[in-house]
Each structure stands twice: as structure tokens, then as C-alpha cells.
Amino acid sequence: MNIVAFLGKQHKSILIFFGAMALVLVGVGDYFATGEIVEFSVFFLIPIAFFTWFLGRRAGVLACVISAAIIMGVNLSSPLHEIHHRVAYWNTLVWLGFFLLITFVIAHLKVLHLRERELSRIDQLTQVAPRLAFYEIASTEINRARRSALPITLSYMDLDSF
């Protein structure tokens, strides 16, 4: 099982916790990098993408706003922006726009991914699940039978030249 499948099966509270921790870690990194004139804000895309993919577009937009607020706070506390504090506001607005754009792209990619996944699971001509779907369903049922220690019955028909 890959990490995306594993995370997709987790409860929302666990996903929110991991996403929030990623936001905090990137925020701390941004705080320490700002004094060094190093741009660290691009790493906010990691928790934003995480929230968008696993929790939806609204959670991604909320992560964008929180990330932009962290960026603004870090920039306003930086000695680089003491004289020209309007630059910090402009940078925050630019980052927020960029983050929102990426959020909507990721949300749309998730919709396309789910649609393609669904299309690959059903033959359009016969409306029957192909071999790949059979193996996935069989694997799930075998694992369920093992967990519950119950027997399983399997029937398989191969129709050549159908």
C-alpha cells in the first residue's frame, strides 16, 4: 500500500493534525529563513496540497489563508520590512493568489483522477468490471475474510471470444 492510499484511509482528525503540524513546521522554517534573505514560503505548498488532496478544496483554501497570514506575520516581524512594511502586504497578497491558484489546480486534478479511476474500473461497452477491478475487489474480500476468520467463496468465469 502506498502512502496516498494509507493517508486516504485515515480519519479526518488525523489528517488535520498532520496538515497542521506541517503548517507549523513550514512556518517555523519561514521565520528562521526570513532573516537570512532566503525565500522559504514556497514550502507552504506542501501542507496546502496535503489539505486540498485529502480534505477537499475548502480545507485547501483555509490552509492558503493561514499560510498567507503566517507569511505576513513573519514578514512584518522581519527587520527587512521595517522601513517598507507595504512590501510585506504586497508579498502576502501575491503568495495568497499563488497558493489559491495551486489549490484550485490540485482540486481539479483530484476530480480528474477520481473520474479516470472510475472509468478504468468499468468497461464502457459491456458495463462490466475488467480484470483489474476484479483483482482489487478480490484482494479486499480476501483480506476481510482473513481479518474476520471466516471462509470465503469465490466464483470466476472466463468468457473467451465474448
C-alpha positions in Angstrom: 0.0 0.0 0.0 1.4 3.4 -0.9 1.4 6.5 1.3 -1.5 8.1 -0.6 -3.7 5.1 -0.1 -2.7 4.8 3.5 -3.5 8.5 4.2 -6.7 8.3 2.3 -8.0 5.7 4.8 -7.2 7.8 7.9 -9.7 9.7 9.9 -10.1 13.4 9.2 -8.8 14.4 12.6 -5.6 12.6 12.0 -5.2 14.2 8.6 -5.9 17.7 10.1 -3.3 17.0 12.8 -0.6 16.1 10.2 -1.5 19.0 8.0 -1.4 21.4 10.9 1.9 20.1 12.0 3.3 20.6 8.5 2.0 24.2 8.5 3.7 24.9 11.9 7.0 23.3 10.7 7.0 25.3 7.5 6.0 28.5 9.4 8.9 28.0 11.8 11.3 27.4 8.9 10.0 30.5 7.2 10.5 32.5 10.4 14.2 31.5 10.6 14.8 31.8 6.9 13.4 35.3 6.6 16.3 36.9 8.5 18.7 35.3 6.1 17.0 36.7 2.9 16.1 33.1 1.9 12.7 32.5 0.4 11.1 29.6 2.3 7.4 30.4 1.7 7.2 28.1 -1.3 7.3 25.2 1.1 3.8 26.1 2.3 2.6 24.3 -0.9 3.3 21.0 0.8 0.6 21.4 3.6 -1.7 23.3 1.2 -1.5 20.4 -1.3 -2.0 17.9 1.5 -5.1 19.6 2.8 -6.5 20.1 -0.7 -6.0 16.5 -1.8 -7.1 14.7 1.4 -9.7 17.1 2.9 -11.0 19.0 -0.1 -11.0 22.4 -1.7 -12.4 24.3 1.3 -9.7 22.9 3.6 -7.1 23.8 1.0 -8.4 27.4 0.8 -8.3 27.7 4.6 -4.7 26.4 4.5 -3.9 29.1 1.9 -5.3 31.8 4.1 -3.5 30.5 7.2 -0.3 30.2 5.2 -0.6 33.8 3.9 -1.3 35.0 7.4 1.8 33.3 8.7 3.8 34.8 5.8 2.5 38.2 6.6 3.3 37.8 10.3 6.8 36.6 9.6 7.5 39.4 7.0 6.1 42.1 9.3 8.4 40.9 12.2 11.4 40.8 9.9 13.9 43.7 10.1 13.9 43.7 6.3 10.3 45.1 6.1 10.5 47.6 9.0 11.0 50.6 6.6 8.8 49.4 3.8 6.0 47.4 5.5 3.7 47.8 2.5 6.1 45.4 0.7 5.2 42.7 3.3 1.5 43.2 2.5 2.1 43.0 -1.2 4.2 39.9 -0.9 1.4 38.3 1.2 -1.2 39.1 -1.4 1.0 37.6 -4.2 1.6 34.5 -2.2 -2.1 34.1 -1.3 -3.0 34.4 -5.0 -0.4 31.8 -6.0 -1.5 29.4 -3.2 -5.2 29.8 -4.2 -4.3 29.1 -7.9 -2.4 25.9 -6.9 -5.2 24.9 -4.6 -7.8 25.1 -7.4 -5.4 23.2 -9.8 -4.9 20.4 -7.2 -8.6 20.2 -6.5 -9.4 19.9 -10.2 -6.6 17.2 -10.6 -8.2 15.2 -7.8 -11.6 15.3 -9.6 -9.9 14.2 -12.9 -8.0 11.5 -11.1 -11.1 10.1 -9.5 -13.0 10.2 -12.8 -10.3 8.4 -14.6 -10.0 5.8 -11.9 -13.8 5.2 -12.1 -13.6 5.0 -15.9 -10.8 2.4 -15.7 -12.9 0.2 -13.4 -15.9 -0.3 -15.8 -15.8 -1.4 -19.5 -17.8 1.2 -21.4 -19.1 -1.3 -23.9 -20.2 -4.1 -21.6 -20.6 -2.2 -18.3 -18.7 -5.0 -16.6 -15.7 -4.5 -14.4 -12.4 -5.6 -16.1 -9.7 -7.8 -14.7 -8.0 -5.1 -12.7 -11.2 -4.3 -10.8 -11.8 -8.0 -10.1 -8.3 -8.3 -8.6 -8.8 -5.3 -6.4 -12.2 -6.4 -5.1 -11.0 -10.0 -4.6 -8.0 -8.7 -2.7 -10.2 -6.6 -0.4 -12.6 -9.5 0.2 -9.7 -12.0 1.0 -8.3 -9.5 3.5 -11.7 -9.1 5.1 -12.1 -12.8 5.3 -8.7 -13.2 6.9 -9.4 -10.5 9.5 -12.8 -12.0 10.5 -11.5 -15.6 10.3 -14.5 -16.5 8.1 -14.4 -18.6 4.9 -14.8 -17.0 1.5 -16.4 -18.4 -1.6 -15.1 -17.2 -5.0 -16.6 -17.9 -8.4 -14.8 -16.8 -11.5 -15.8 -17.3 -15.1 -13.6 -16.6 -18.1 -15.5 -16.0 -21.2 -13.2 -16.2 -24.2 -14.3 -14.6 -27.5 -17.2 -12.9 -25.8 
